[in-house]
Amino acid sequence: MYGARLVKPKMINVWLKKIMKMEGIDTHDSRHIFSVPHQAPKQAMAGVPIENIKLHANLSLNNSRFEDYYYKPEDHHIKGATIMNTSFGNVTKKIATSEVD
């Protein structure tokens, strides 16, 4: 039986680069994939313009990677429910069940 071992970040980086190479991704130019600071989504929710965050992280303003993968507002589920209720009303699914005695 093997014991649990800590994995150093450098080793994870090596594994990720191997996986990326296997998928045909150029690992010499892949620094941009991991370049978004972990505080960027919180800064966006605090009101910092997304354009400023993209410029600071050296991301293209024409690319939507930040919005697609990193920026997930905490209330996005609530907003989605509001849109659904506005569009379709408060619809609940009625399930017919049979009672067996």
DOMAR-24610 format. One record per residue (C-alpha): x, y, z. Coordinates in steps of 0.1 Angstrom, whole numbers, plus 2048, in hexadecimal, padded with zeros to 3 digits. Layout:
# DOMAR-24610
XYZ;...
END
This chain:
# DOMAR-24610
800800800;80D8227F7;80D84080E;801862804;81C8797F8;81C89E7F2;8208A97CE;8358C87C8;8288E37B0;8458DD798;83B8B9794;8178C278C;8258DB773;8398BF763;81A8A8761;8058C4752;81F8CB737;8218A672E;7FB8A472B;7FB8C4716;8168B66FF;8028966FB;7E48AB6F0;7F98BE6D7;7FB8DF6EA;81B8F36E7;8288F470A;84290E702;8279286FD;80E91D717;816935733;7F794972B;7E192C735;7EA93075A;7F095575B;7D096276A;7D696B78E;7C09587A7;7B29797B5;7A6986793;783978795;77F9877B8;78C9A97AA;7729A778E;7569A17A7;7629BE7BC;75D9D579E;77F9D678D;7789D8767;7809B7755;7949CA73B;7AC9D6757;7AF9B3764;7B79A5741;7D19C073B;7E19B975D;7E2993756;7EF999733;7D098A723;7C2995701;7A49AC704;79599A6E6;7979786F6;77B96C70E;790952721;78D966741;76896873F;764944734;77B93274C;78494876A;768962771;74B951781;73796A795;72A95C7B6;7069647AD;70695678A;6EE93A794;6D69547A3;6D7969783;6D194A76E;6B2941783;6A5964780;6A996375A;697941759;67A94D76F;67696C75A;67695873A;66193A744;651944765;65592F785;65190D774;6538EE78A;6548CC77C;6378B6788;64089278B;62487978B;62985D7A4;61483E7AA;60F8337CD;61080E7D3;5FE8017F2;
END
